[in-house]
Amino acid sequence: MPYVVVLESFEDGDGQGRRRALHPELPGVSAEADTPLEALDRLDVAREAFITERLQSGQAVPVPRPSLVTAAAGLNLDHLSFARWLVRQQHISDGLAPAD
């Protein structure tokens, strides 16, 4: 299933670089390892265990988010133009410091 994958780097308690992979849609499903590929492999195992446990206990399995390609297909470019106009008119802020 195409669940979103978040891969991040962090330092463990000894200051060593580690990798963490997780699926935001699946609560508690994450994995840590020394390399990104190892973290992703462990994430696959954790995801399969989570889904299997949910199915065996009769609980619902969270549905994956739609892909970015699918989500982007529904964007209305006219709305984006209006949003840019609002920023230029200073009716809303884009959160960035103004250019000099």
BAPALO-39792 format. One record per atom (N, C-alpha, C): residue number from 1; x, y, z. Coordinates in steps of 0.2 Angstrom, whole numbers. Layout:
   seq    east   north      up
   NUM       X       Y       Z
...
//
This chain:
   seq    east   north      up
     1       4      -6       0
     1       0       0       0
     1       4       6       0
     2       2      11      -3
     2       7      17      -4
     2       6      22       2
     3       8      20       8
     3       8      25      13
     3      13      30      13
     4      12      36      15
     4      18      41      15
     4      23      38      19
     5      30      39      17
     5      35      38      21
     5      39      44      23
     6      41      45      29
     6      45      50      32
     6      51      47      34
     7      57      50      31
     7      63      47      33
     7      67      53      36
     8      70      52      42
     8      74      58      45
     8      80      55      48
     9      85      60      49
     9      91      59      52
     9      91      62      59
    10      94      58      64
    10      94      61      71
    10     101      58      74
    11     103      61      79
    11     108      58      83
    11     105      55      89
    12     108      49      91
    12     106      45      96
    12     109      48     103
    13     109      45     108
    13     111      47     115
    13     119      47     115
    14     122      43     110
    14     129      43     110
    14     132      48     105
    15     128      52     102
    15     130      56      97
    15     131      53      90
    16     129      47      89
    16     130      44      83
    16     124      45      78
    17     125      46      72
    17     120      47      67
    17     116      41      65
    18     109      42      66
    18     104      37      64
    18      99      39      60
    19      95      34      57
    19      90      36      53
    19      83      33      56
    20      78      37      55
    20      71      35      57
    20      67      35      51
    21      63      30      50
    21      58      30      45
    21      51      28      48
    22      46      32      46
    22      39      31      49
    22      34      32      44
    23      28      29      45
    23      22      31      41
    23      17      35      46
    24      16      41      44
    24      12      46      48
    24       4      43      49
    25       2      39      44
    25      -5      37      44
    25      -6      31      49
    26       0      28      51
    26      -1      22      55
    26       2      23      62
    27      -2      25      67
    27       1      26      73
    27       6      21      76
    28      12      24      78
    28      17      20      81
    28      21      16      77
    29      20      16      70
    29      24      12      65
    29      30      16      63
    30      35      14      66
    30      42      18      64
    30      47      13      65
    31      53      14      63
    31      59      10      63
    31      65      14      63
    32      70      12      67
    32      77      16      67
    32      82      11      65
    33      87      14      62
    33      93      10      60
    33      99      15      58
    34     105      12      57
    34     111      15      55
    34     110      18      48
    35     107      15      43
    35     107      17      36
    35      99      18      34
    36      98      22      29
    36      91      24      27
    36      88      17      24
    37      92      13      21
    37      89       7      18
    37      87       2      23
    38      91       1      28
    38      90      -3      34
    38      83       0      38
    39      83       6      39
    39      77       9      42
    39      71       7      38
    40      71       8      31
    40      65       7      27
    40      64      -1      27
    41      69      -5      27
    41      67     -12      28
    41      64     -14      34
    42      66     -11      40
    42      63     -12      46
    42      56      -9      46
    43      55      -3      43
    43      48       0      42
    43      43      -5      39
    44      46      -8      34
    44      41     -13      30
    44      39     -19      35
    45      43     -21      39
    45      41     -26      44
    45      37     -24      49
    46      38     -18      51
    46      33     -15      56
    46      26     -13      53
    47      26     -11      47
    47      20     -10      44
    47      16     -16      43
    48      19     -21      41
    48      16     -28      40
    48      13     -30      46
    49      17     -30      52
    49      15     -32      58
    49       9     -28      61
    50       9     -22      60
    50       3     -17      62
    50      -3     -19      58
    51      -3     -20      52
    51      -9     -21      48
    51     -11     -28      50
    52      -7     -33      50
    52      -9     -40      52
    52     -12     -40      59
    53      -9     -36      64
    53     -12     -36      70
    53     -19     -33      70
    54     -20     -27      66
    54     -27     -24      66
    54     -32     -29      63
    55     -30     -32      57
    55     -35     -36      54
    55     -37     -42      58
    56     -32     -45      62
    56     -33     -51      66
    56     -38     -49      72
    57     -37     -43      74
    57     -41     -41      80
    57     -48     -37      78
    58     -49     -37      71
    58     -55     -34      69
    58     -55     -27      69
    59     -50     -24      69
    59     -49     -16      69
    59     -48     -14      62
    60     -50      -8      61
    60     -50      -5      54
    60     -42      -3      53
    61     -40      -4      47
    61     -33      -2      45
    61     -34       5      41
    62     -30      10      44
    62     -30      16      41
    62     -29      16      33
    63     -33      20      30
    63     -32      21      22
    63     -26      25      21
    64     -22      23      16
    64     -17      28      14
    64     -19      35      11
    65     -15      40      12
    65     -17      46       9
    65     -17      46       1
    66     -20      50      -3
    66     -19      50     -10
    66     -13      52     -12
    67     -10      50     -17
    67      -3      52     -19
    67      -3      59     -21
    68       3      62     -21
    68       3      70     -23
    68       1      71     -30
    69       2      66     -34
    69       0      67     -41
    69      -8      68     -42
    70     -11      63     -38
    70     -18      63     -38
    70     -21      70     -34
    71     -18      72     -29
    71     -20      78     -25
    71     -19      84     -30
    72     -13      84     -33
    72     -11      90     -37
    72     -16      91     -43
    73     -19      85     -45
    73     -23      86     -51
    73     -30      90     -50
    74     -31      90     -43
    74     -37      94     -41
    74     -36     102     -40
    75     -30     104     -40
    75     -28     111     -39
    75     -31     115     -44
    76     -34     121     -42
    76     -37     126     -46
    76     -32     132     -46
    77     -29     133     -52
    77     -24     138     -53
    77     -27     145     -52
    78     -33     146     -53
    78     -36     152     -52
    78     -36     154     -45
    79     -37     149     -41
    79     -37     150     -33
    79     -30     152     -31
    80     -25     149     -34
    80     -18     151     -32
    80     -16     158     -35
    81     -18     160     -40
    81     -17     167     -43
    81     -20     172     -38
    82     -26     170     -35
    82     -30     175     -31
    82     -26     175     -24
    83     -23     169     -22
    83     -19     169     -16
    83     -13     173     -16
    84     -10     173     -22
    84      -4     177     -23
    84      -6     185     -23
    85     -12     186     -26
    85     -14     193     -26
    85     -15     196     -19
    86     -18     191     -15
    86     -19     193      -8
    86     -13     195      -4
    87      -8     191      -6
    87      -1     192      -3
    87       2     198      -5
    88       2     199     -11
    88       4     206     -14
    88       1     212     -11
    89      -6     211     -10
    89      -9     217      -8
    89      -9     217       0
    90      -5     213       3
    90      -4     213      10
    90     -10     211      14
    91     -15     208      11
    91     -21     206      15
    91     -20     199      19
    92     -15     195      17
    92     -13     189      20
    92      -5     189      20
    93      -2     185      24
    93       5     184      24
    93       7     177      22
    94      12     176      18
    94      14     170      16
    94      19     167      21
    95      21     171      26
    95      25     168      32
    95      32     170      30
    96      34     173      25
    96      41     175      23
    96      42     182      24
    97      48     184      26
    97      50     191      27
    97      49     194      20
    98      47     201      20
    98      46     204      14
    98      53     205      11
    99      53     205       4
    99      59     206       0
    99      60     214       0
   100      67     216       0
   100      68     223       0
   100      69     225      -7
//
